[in-house]
Amino acid sequence: MISIQKQDFDHCSEYNQLRDNADSDGAIVTFTGLVRDFNQDGSVSIIDIEHYPGMTEKSLMSICSEARNRWQLGQVKVIHRIGPIAATEQIVFVGVSAKHRKDAFNACEFIIDYLKTSAPFWKQEGTPTGMKWVKSNTSDTEAMTRWFG
């Protein structure tokens, strides 16, 4: 299940939904990303995330399908927030259930690596000198190459 939304989410509630529907799965792995209050150039007070409705959901569905092709998964849930989000607030949730922990860990990491490098989101950071577009990060790109390299 994919959700692109402005409102915050409840991590515990999302985990409980995964658990309630995990059937005989033996592992649930979740990742919750927070807006950092810093970047390479200093402090960040807010980020503003834009996306292209329709295209974003299709892209996320595609990567979840790819994860299902690579690993034996049960439930998959991705929530990504858009709009202005203050530093230290939650920005993204990825939750995966699987019969075995290795599949769950790998799929969760694969999905978050994709979100960081290839999902159609555009981010601006609010810094002391104004809003600045966020450029792709070399370490994120390198992390993604292990899945496709």
Phi and psi in degrees as a GROMACS rama.xvg file:
@    title "Ramachandran Plot"
@    xaxis  label "Phi"
@    yaxis  label "Psi"
@TYPE xy
-117.377  138.849  ILE-2
-140.738  122.691  SER-3
-108.668  119.876  ILE-4
-150.463  156.769  GLN-5
-84.1294  -36.5677  LYS-6
-75.4249  155.281  GLN-7
-68.1069  169.872  ASP-8
-127.865  160.815  PHE-9
-102.657  107.502  ASP-10
-54.8922  -46.0593  HIS-11
-62.4799  -41.1971  CYS-12
-63.9331  -41.7524  SER-13
-64.9337  -42.556  GLU-14
-61.2522  -46.4558  TYR-15
-61.3697  -37.03  ASN-16
-64.4228  -41.5318  GLN-17
-60.6664  -46.2244  LEU-18
-64.1573  -42.6774  ARG-19
-61.9231  -27.2129  ASP-20
-110.218  10.7411  ASN-21
-79.8743  -3.44589  ALA-22
49.6668  -120.432  ASP-23
-98.3505  16.724  SER-24
-64.314  145.009  ASP-25
-103.481  -0.788167  GLY-26
-145.015  140.263  ALA-27
-131.149  125.442  ILE-28
-119.884  132.131  VAL-29
-127.228  152.881  THR-30
-134.037  129.75  PHE-31
-121.79  119.762  THR-32
-96.0991  141.572  GLY-33
-113.501  152.963  LEU-34
-73.7988  119.483  VAL-35
-71.9163  147.778  ARG-36
-95.9334  22.8807  ASP-37
-152.15  161.036  PHE-38
-143.97  -170.354  ASN-39
-62.487  -27.4177  GLN-40
-97.536  -2.09944  ASP-41
138.585  -146.216  GLY-42
-84.108  154.063  SER-43
-130.097  129.534  VAL-44
-100.885  -24.6644  SER-45
-161.025  154.534  ILE-46
-124.463  155.495  ILE-47
-128.21  120.199  ASP-48
-110.611  129.481  ILE-49
-112.809  157.665  GLU-50
-152.853  169.552  HIS-51
-106.955  103.753  TYR-52
-54.6201  140.133  PRO-53
92.0875  -56.5293  GLY-54
-66.3892  -41.4653  MET-55
-64.2211  -48.7058  THR-56
-61.4817  -41.9432  GLU-57
-61.6014  -42.4127  LYS-58
-63.2086  -43.7703  SER-59
-69.1299  -37.3429  LEU-60
-62.3953  -38.9061  MET-61
-63.4081  -43.8126  SER-62
-70.6644  -33.3638  ILE-63
-66.5298  -37.875  CYS-64
-64.5062  -41.0728  SER-65
-62.0721  -41.1797  GLU-66
-62.1676  -41.6249  ALA-67
-64.5579  -33.3188  ARG-68
-69.6476  -31.0767  ASN-69
-85.2299  -33.5566  ARG-70
-133.867  156.852  TRP-71
-84.477  102.61  GLN-72
-114.941  154.065  LEU-73
-97.0199  -96.0834  GLY-74
-89.9789  144.515  GLN-75
-135.507  128.767  VAL-76
-135.233  129.588  LYS-77
-129.097  125.997  VAL-78
-121.645  128.917  ILE-79
-131.094  127.174  HIS-80
-85.4908  153.756  ARG-81
-129.944  171.484  ILE-82
85.3509  -168.752  GLY-83
-75.0961  132.413  PRO-84
-135.532  126.545  ILE-85
-73.4962  154.324  ALA-86
-54.5375  142.41  ALA-87
76.9037  -4.3599  THR-88
-80.1025  161.388  GLU-89
-72.1517  139.633  GLN-90
-119.663  -34.3328  ILE-91
-146.301  146.397  VAL-92
-131.867  130.734  PHE-93
-127.559  125.65  VAL-94
-131.897  135.363  GLY-95
-138.947  135.048  VAL-96
-114.628  151.341  SER-97
-158.19  163.612  ALA-98
-65.7862  -32.0085  LYS-99
-128.15  145.598  HIS-100
-62.7265  -36.8792  ARG-101
-61.1838  -43.1181  LYS-102
-61.5239  -43.1741  ASP-103
-65.1593  -45.3833  ALA-104
-62.85  -47.9443  PHE-105
-61.6283  -44.9666  ASN-106
-64.3414  -41.8129  ALA-107
-63.0376  -45.2021  CYS-108
-66.1437  -40.2968  GLU-109
-58.5624  -46.5938  PHE-110
-65.0974  -44.5293  ILE-111
-69.0804  -36.213  ILE-112
-60.9568  -41.425  ASP-113
-62.9773  -45.6679  TYR-114
-58.3854  -38.3303  LEU-115
-72.4601  -24.9898  LYS-116
-114.945  -32.0261  THR-117
-127.916  -11.9971  SER-118
-70.7729  143.037  ALA-119
-78.8573  72.2149  PRO-120
-120.708  145.163  PHE-121
-123.246  128.384  TRP-122
-121.484  139.516  LYS-123
-119.731  140.985  GLN-124
-106.371  138.956  GLU-125
-89.1067  113.294  GLY-126
-117.225  170.888  THR-127
-57.4447  -22.6442  PRO-128
-100.827  8.01209  THR-129
118.583  -175.108  GLY-130
-79.2268  137.085  MET-131
-134.899  136.39  LYS-132
-67.3178  139.33  TRP-133
-86.3854  126.825  VAL-134
-91.946  160.161  LYS-135
-64.9362  147.514  SER-136
-100.131  130.572  ASN-137
-58.7466  -40.9403  THR-138
-67.095  -33.4945  SER-139
-67.3244  -42.0008  ASP-140
-64.1941  -41.4706  THR-141
-63.4669  -39.19  GLU-142
-61.9551  -37.4693  ALA-143
-70.9638  -29.9366  MET-144
-65.375  -24.7186  THR-145
-66.6121  -23.4235  ARG-146
-84.0161  -28.3675  TRP-147
-120.063  -6.9861  PHE-148
